[in-house]
Amino acid sequence: MRTRRFYDTSLIYIFSQNKQHLLSKSLIASIPNSTKATWKNYPNEKFFGFEQRNILDEGLEHFELYKKYKHIKTVLKAVQNIYITLYNVITPFKLAFYKLQENRKIIIDLTSRYTPIFGLNAVLSIFQISRSSYQTMLLKEKIKCCASYFEICTRRFGKQLLKNQVELIQKALTCNEYTHWPICSIAYYFQRKNILHISIQTWYKYARLLGIKRKRIKKIKKPPLPCQKPNEYWHLDLTHFVTKDGTKHFIYFLIDNFSRKILAYKLDFDISWTNVKACIEDALTLVLNSNFIFENNTNIQLITDGGPENKSIGLQKFITSSLPQIKHLIALKDITFSNSMVEATHKNCKYYYAIPSQTENTMQLKNHLEFMFNDFNDIRPHAALKGFTPNEVYFNSQPNFDFVELRRTDAINRSKLNKANACNKCELLK
């Protein structure tokens, strides 16, 4: 009994496209001639959804190339692998450097695998990498130098920090002694103490490499108030502070614009103009005891916000009768500048010195404020003051530090020590 044979639709499609030469001779011979002739004469419109045949057409063209040029199969497979890798590593327009670093090992493996096929320059051009950059990448990935903290060749990368210097940075950024300082202050402090002479940017770079995250105050860039000397502009404001026991406090800060020095502070449980007056009195006492010289008709410009504690009649009478003379200005009303200088001091207080979630009660808050007053003014270097403390700038007693020259000298010495390393592993890549 004769049985009917059912054929795969791919065979019908291949014959209808006149591509039967792609099939084996034995398969073609097993199909009746009448059946083959019928398939060849099938119009495309006979089949529903024929518009989607372009998907199969592309695959058929690739297969035909495989059959015709068998020797390029390996090349096409290599291109396919590289393309898949590039899809995950680069954007359609530009190779992202940080992505390149993350996928360094993948790129090195692909390059070494397909260099015999395409040549090194051709593979590197696909990844948009120069030959020197590839050699640098190869050094960092393949050669592990024990003299370097990150196992990077010290002879080829002589500018990197010494191992003990990286360990020093790690210790400084993780110990409790400097938790209330930003990284820039630590960097200047270590330079002042002749411990480590590197730039602030290098500190931030190695903090990132070490995976160390520290609190950073988000700064809003605003045009600075033009100030040429101490006691030209003062800023006064209050901030509320709630300790863990639920007690609400108000902290008043009075600072000097030019030096960032905290001239006076008060802690109270209420908002009152008498606290503002007490801060001004303390600041005036400091000015008189320090023998500051004021030129004729020169006033201290006191900038506050428009709060009720700053508008009371008693405070205005006190200000008008004070010596040296004080001119009271309301921020963003009598003057176009804001009171952000003292608001930054509030943030320093709450971010670094007296963290609300860690301050138990009023007594502990008082201790934190006393510590901040001494540390902020006299010990902690400020990046805005080019590494000097507020007291040094306020009293014009800055020590003679040439930070740039110290960093340059240290970089030269560090490079010599790195290049003197006896390890010869990097010579193997030549």
ABEGO torsion letter per residue (X at the ends): XBBBBBBBAAAAAAAAAGAAAABBAAAAAABBAAAAAAAAABBAAABBGAAAAAAAAAAAAAAAAAAABAAAAAAAAAAAAAAAAAAAABBAABBBAAAAAAAAAAAAAAAAAAAAAAEAAAAAAAAGBBAAAAAAAAAAAABBBAABAAGBBAAABAABBBAAAAAAAAAAAABAAAAABBAAAAAAAAAAAGABBBBAAAAAAAAAAAGBBBBBBBBBBBBBBBBABBGABBBBBBBBBBBAAGBBBBBBBBBBAAAGBBABBBBBABBBAAAAAAAAAAAAAAAAAAGBBBBBGBBBBBBBBABAAAABAAAAAAAAABOBBBBBBBBGAABABBAAAAAAAAAAAAAAABBAAABABAAAAAAAAAAAAAAAAAABBBAAAGGBBAAAAAAGABBBBBAAAAAAAAAAAAAAAAAABABAAAAAAX
